Structure formats: structure tokens, C-alpha cells
Amino acid sequence: MARDFQDSGMIPRGCNASFFSLIPKKDNPIFVQDFRPISLIGLQYKIIAKCLATQLALVIDEVISPEQTAFVKGRQILDGPLIINESLSCFISFFSTSKWKSVGRIFYRAGLEARRSIISFPFYYWNGRVQAAIKDSSDSMLFQGLRIGHNHQHVTFSLSMYADDVLFVGCFFAISGLMINLHKSSLTGVGIQHQEVKKRLSSWKANMISIGGRLTLTKSVLSSIDGSKKIHWIKWRTILNPLSNGGLNVASLRSLNLALIYKWRWRFFSTRDATWVKIITSIHGPCYGNTLPVTTSNCGLWVSIVKCINSLYHKHILPLNGLRIYLGNGNLANFWHDPWLEGTPLSSRFRRLYMLDTNHSCNVAAQFVSNNWIWHWRRPPRGGIESSLLVELMSLLANVNVLESPDYWYWNEDASQLYSVSHDQS
């Protein structure tokens, strides 16, 4: 049947029928809200949907615009808040030091629901219409968005998308030509009361949860408890131990937080074309080697992230050279600054030669032309230390092979070469 669907694009009638069942949330249910509806879908429909999802996952990153930061592999929903935070910090810092008295930008959040009664086509299609409207408004000089960074390296930020929410920078009516629905929009979406969140959370009953669910709930609760301010009958370290050592294998909230913060460094180098990476680079400057760029004069969230990551190096919790770059065609790897040769940047290993070179931003591909290494000395290396360093460098470069495959960053501390939060958390 899956092959017939591939040829015809039609699902036989009845295969996509769903059966609804009501699962009680508590004992002796009376009202409709006491039940949880469960939809049972046929096996054939699930197989076809899984095949389509698998094929779509290969190209969805190219189909969905980079402004959408949720539900796409390689992107995270926290990319959007980081972009907003850094943009606001840069914007406020600029106008606080300038003589301008007015600010002509406004952040506006609009909730967009793809209901049939409102929109008769899928949301991703409406998403494309919004981007086309923004481009037309920008070309006609009606709307230009927010320009972030310096003149030689700037990024124009117009909107940020979170699933079915869109945050515009500028006038929403001028961009889309649509009237604003005040019932679904808000000027600020910062902060929410704890009681309001608590009301929306489902009240789980212990007798309705399986043994595995109870263990998951217990781990979630224990992980959020600060073990340093309360009395426990069992040592907190014992609870954090794995099951094989007599513990509950409960994750440490502090370790989890540090591992997630360090993941920003891994994603910065492994996803160089991401929108949030371009904005960070435009604000804090270019990246040299495997260190993160940061401007201390900026008070944004990125400064705090970099400080926390640097503290992990100073405390020897994570190695500095754990992140390395694999040399392929040499178009990504910087010759002097990136750790592409034996895990150490050449700028630190051959400092004297680095100071003699005049092109510090040159990549490996531009340095290696026609199977020869090209140098840009401001003066020829002299005898003694400089000559011996050049001989040592040339002996290392003699074993380098430039391939046709692209360069990529990898995590040297794991066999999979990918950074894992669960691995570093332990």
C-alpha cells in the first residue's frame, strides 16, 4: 500500500480513519473535562506518515526559513530569545551613547493560528507570504528592520518565528497589510506569573501513572530541588549515583545547566550559517580559533554565557582543546587560528612566524595553492629561532592532505565526534 501511495499519491478510503477513546483522568469521572481524549490511528496511515516525515527531514532545513527557530533539526527555540536579547542590548547600548533622542523601532509579538476558519492554506505557506511581504516592503524602503553590527559586517533583523508565533521588528501593518488582532497580540511577552503557570499544569494522580511514569516524575522533582538548603534522609550524592551503584540515577540540575550552556559553544562552531551566529558575530566581532567572540561593553546574555564557559576551562571541568576542526577542502579552517593541525592553533605554537605573517585571516585553502604553501611575510624569516621554527612548520605541513570534502568541527572527547549534553552532564 505504501508503494501505491508513492505512485498515485492517494490513500485508500478508510485507512486514515481515527478512533477516539476517552481515558479518565481521575476516579469516578463525571464531567467532560475529567476525560483525556486519545486518538487511535491505523497502522497503514502511520507507516506512510513516517516515510514522508523521514524524507522531509532531509530537506526541511532548506525549505523552512532561517527565521524559524523551532521544530527544525539543528535549530533550537532558544535561538530566538537570544537574538532578541542581543539585539535589544546592542540597540540600547548604541542609543545610550549617542545623541539621538528618539528610537524608531518597536518589537511586536503577534500570535498566528492556522485555523481553517481564519486561514484556508497551511501555515508554512502563510509563512512564505509574510517573508515575501517583508522583502517587498524592504525593497520599497517602507520597512528596513533593525540593522545590527558594524557597517562592514552587519545583519538586518526583521522578524523571529517560534512555531506559530511571529515577532516583528517594525510596523506590522506596513509589513503584511493585515490589521492587528488585539486579542491575539501583545507588545511585550517578557515574564509570566508562577500561579498562572501552575493553573495550566495538569494535576497528575499517582494511581493513574505507571511505574515508569512515577520514576520519571520522581526524577524530575528531585532534580529541581536544591540539595544544599534542605535536610534529606539520604545523602544527595547517593541519589545522584547511577542505579548500579545504589542510587536513583537522578540528574544534577547544576551539571545539566552547565552542559546546556556549553552546548552554545558547540552550536556556534558547528552551525556557522545560523542566523543567531551571524548576529552574535556582527555584534561581538569575528571569531578567531576555537574561542568565542565577546565584547565586554555589551551587557547582553551572550556575555554571561561566554563567562560561564570560560569558567569551565579555568576550573578544568572541560578541556579547551576538546573542540577541533577536521580539515577537508580548507575553505572553513583558518590557517593560523583554528586547531586544524594536531589540535593546537599554529598562532600559539609558532608565535614568531605568526607575527611575521601579514594575512592572519587567511584560510588553509588560500594558503595552499597548486600544492605549494604561500606565505605573506612582511620580511623574510631570519636565521636562528625563526629559521628553525619555519623548518619545523614545513615538516608538519608536508603531511597535510587537502581533500574535496568540506571542513567540519567535531568534539574530540567522544567517539561519535558530536557533543552530547548527557555525556558531559555525567
N, C-alpha and C positions, 0 to 999 in steps of 0.2 A: 504493500500500500504506500510506503514511503517513496518507492520508485515511481509509482503512478502519480503521486503528488508532485514529484520533481519534473515529470514530463508535462502534466496538464495544469498544475497549479491549483487544483480543485481537491477539496476534502470531501469524501463520501458523506452523504447526509446521515446524521445520527452519530458520527464519530466524534464530533466536538460537543456533544450534549453533556451538560453538567448536572450533577445530582447534589442537592443541598441537604445537609443534615444539621440539626440543632444540637449542640453539645452544651449541657447545663454547666453554668459557672459555679453553682453552689447547690447545696442540698435543698430539696423541695422548691424548685423554681416555680414562680407564679407569673411574673411579667415577662414581656418580650426581651427586655434588657438583661434578664437573667440567663439568657442563652447566648452562645457564641456560634455563628453560622460557619459551617465548614463546607467548602465546595469540593466535590469528588469528580475528577475529570478522567475520562477514559485513557487507556494506555496508548492507543494509537495517536491521539492528539498530543500526548506528552512526548512521544518519540519524534514526531515532526517538529514540534516546538523546540526540542533540544537540538535537533540537527540545524534548524535555522539560526538558533542562538549561537551555536558553535561557529557557523560560517560568518555570521555577522560580527562576532568578536574579533575576527581577523582584520576587519576594515573599519570598525566603528570609531577608532581613534582618528581616522582621516575624514569620516563623514560628519561627526559631531564637531562643532566649532570649538576652538581652544578656550573660549569664554565659559563654556560649560564645565564645571569642576566637580560634578557628582556623577556617580554610577558609570564611569568610564575607566577601564583598566589603565593604570599609570597615573591617574589623577585622584585627588582627594578633595572632599568637600571643604576641608580647612584651608585649601589654597585661596579660595575667595575671601574669607575673613582676613587672611594675611595680606592679600593685595589691598583690601580696603584700609587696613590698619597702617600699612606702609605709605599708601597714597595720602591718607589724611595727615600722617606725621610729617611727610615731606612737604605737603601743601601748607600746613600750619607753620612749620619751621621757616618756609620761604617768606610767607607774608608777615610773620612776626619780626623778620629782619629787614623788610623792605618798607618803603614809604607809601605803599598802596593802602587806601582806606576802605576799600570795598572788595568783596570776594564775589565773583560772578559764577560760582559753581554750587550745585546742591546735589546731595545724594538722595535718591528717591527709590523706595522699595515698592514694587508692585507685585501682588500675588496673581498668578495666571493659572487658571484651571481649564483643562482641556475637556470640558463637558460638552456633550452633543447639543445641548440647548443653547450654548454660547458659541462654540466653535465647531464647524462642520467638517474639519480636517484635523489630522493628527497634530500633536503639539510640536513635534520636531519640524513640521512644515511651517507652522506659525513662527517657530524659532528662526527659520531661514528668512521669512518675510521681515522680521524685526531687524535682522542684520542687514538686509538689503535696504531697508528704510534708513538705517543709521548711515550706511555708506552714501546713499543719495543725499542725505542731509549734510554729511561732511563735505562731499564734493561741491555742493552749492553754498558752502560757507555758512549754512544756517546753524550747524551744530558741529563743534570740533572736539568735544570731550575734554578730558583733563590730560595735559601734557606733563609727563613726569620725567625727571632726569635732566641731564645737560644737553646742550644743543648738538654736540657731536654724537651723543648716544642717548636718545630719548625714546620713550614709549608713550603712545596715545592710548589712554584708558577711557573707554566709553561705557561699558556695561560688564556686569558679572552675573552669571547664572548659577542657580542652585536648584537643580531638578526643575520644578515648576514655578520657581521664584526668580525674578529678574531685578537686579539693582542697576539703575541708570545713573549716569553722571551727566546732568544737564536737564533740559526740559523734556519731559516725557511726551507731551503733546506735539512738540516740534519734531521729535524723532519719528514717532509712529503715526501721527494724525488721529490717534484714538483719544477719546475722553477718559479721564481718570475715574475709576470706581472707588470712591472713598471708603466703601465698606470692605474692600479687599486690599487697601493700601495703607501704608504708614510711612511717616517721614523718618522715623528712627526705629531700628529694630534691636537696640542695644539693651540687654538686661531683661530679666523676667523674674517675677516674684516666686519664691520657693513654694509657697502654698498653691499657686496656680499650677505649677508642675505636679505637685502632689495630688491634686484633684483629678488630673488626667491619667495618672498611672492606675493600671488595673490592680485591684486588690486580690492578690493570689491567696488561695486557700491551700494549706498544707496537704489536706486529704485529697485534693484534686490534682496533685503533682506527683509524677513518677519518682522513683528513687534517683534516677539520673538528673531529673529536674531539681530535686531537692538539693543534691550535691552542687549543682551549678549555682542555685540561688544562695547556698551557704558560702560558696567561694566568693561570689560577687559581694555579699555583705561583709565578709571578713576582710576582703581586700581593701574595702573603703574605710576600715576602722584604723584610727591612729593608735598603734600599739604602745606609744611612749607615754600616753597620758591617762591610761586606764589600767585597772587591775585585772589580770587574767589568771585563771586557774591553771592554765597550761602555758609554758613558755612560748613566746611569739615565734622564736626561731624554730621550735618544734613544729608549729603549724605550717611554717613556710617550707619545711623539708618535703621531699617527694614521698610518694606512698611507699616506696621500697624501704625508706628509712624511718617509717613510723609516723610520718606527717600526713597532712591533708593536701599537699601539693597546691597550696593557696599562693597565688601570685602576690609579690610585694608591690604595693601601689607606687612606691618611690622608684623601684627598679623599672617598672613598666613605664613610668613617666619619663625617666632618663633615656630609656631605649627609644621611645617615641620621639623625643626631642632630637636625639642623634640621627634619627631617620631623615630629618630635614637635610642633613649634610649629604647623605647618600642620594636623596632625590635631587638635590641641587646639581650634582655632577652627572647623574645618570639620565636626567631629563633636561638637557640644556635648552631645548626648544620650547619648554613650557612658558606660559605667559607670566607666571609668578616669578620664574627665574630671570626673565628679561627685565621685569620691573625692579627686582632686587639689584640686578647688575646696573641698571640705569641710575638708581639712587645711590648705591654704595660703591660703585666703581667696578672695573673689570676684575676677574678672578685670576690669580697667579698661583700655579701649583695646586696642591690639594688643600689649601686653606681657604676659608670662606671670606668673602669681602665684607667689610663692615665699616661704617662711618660713625664714630663715637658722638658726633654732633647731632645725629638723628636720635630721637627718643622713641622710635617705633619698637614693635615687637621683635623684629629681626635682631636687634642689638642684644636683647635678653637671651634669645635662642643661641646666638654665637657665644656669648659669655658662658652659658651653661655647658656648651660643647667644649669650649676651651678648658673649663674646669675639670672635665673628664680626662683630658690629657695631662694636666698638671698633677692630678691625683692618681695617675697611672691606672685608671679604670679601663680605658680603651686606648689602643695604640694609635699614634698619629699616622703611621705609615700603613694602616690597615686598608686604606682606600688607595688603589693603584689603577693605572690605565694600561690597557692592552694595546700594543702597537699594531695597527693594521696598515692602512694607506698613509698614515701620518698627518691627515688633514685636521684632526682634532687635538692631538697631543702637542703641547708647547715644548719646544726643544729644550729650553733652559729650566722652566719652572715645574713642569709636570713630572711625576715619578714614573716615567715610562721605561727607564733603564735601571734594572736591579733595585727598583723600589725607592730610589733616592733621587731628588731633583739634582740635575747637573749644576745648577746655580750655587748650591751649597757645597757640593763635592769639589767643584773646580771654580772656586771663588775668583781667583786671579784672572782666569780666562773669561769668566763671565763679565768682569769689569772691563775687559778689553773689547768685548763684542759690542757693537752699536745697535743691533737689532734683537732686543730682548723679547719681542712679541712674535718672533718667527716660529712657525710650526715645523715639525720634523720633515714634512713633505717638501716645504720650500727650502729647507736646509740641505736636503739630499736630492740633487739634480743630476740626472744622467749617470747614476751610480757613483757620484762624487759628492763629497761634503763641501759645501760652500760656506766660507767664513766672511764676516764683515768686521774685520779688525780696524780699530782706529789707529793702530800701529802694529807692526809685526811683533809677535812674542819674542822676548829676549832670551838669552841663554840663562842657564841655571834653573831656577824653580819653574819659570814659565815654560821653558822648553821641555822639561821633564813631565810637567802636567799635560802638555799637548801630546806628548808621546803616549802617555797613559790613556788619555781620552781617545786617541785614534785607535789604540789597541782594543778598547771597548766597543767602539763604533764599527770595527771590522767584522764583528759577529752579528751585526744588526741586519735583519731582512725586512724590507718594506713590502707589504703584501697588497693585494687588491681589496681585501675586506676592510670595512670601516673600523676605526678605533672605538673602544668602549671601556667604561670604567667597571671595575669589579672589586669585590670585597675579599681580601686575601685571607681573612680569618675563618672562612667557611669553605667547605669543599664544593658547594654549589656556586660559589663566587657571587652570591647575592646576599645582601644584608637582610638579616632576619631579626625582628623585634623579639620573638620568643627565644631565639638563641642567645642574644646579648642580655636579655632580661634575667636569664638563669646564671 
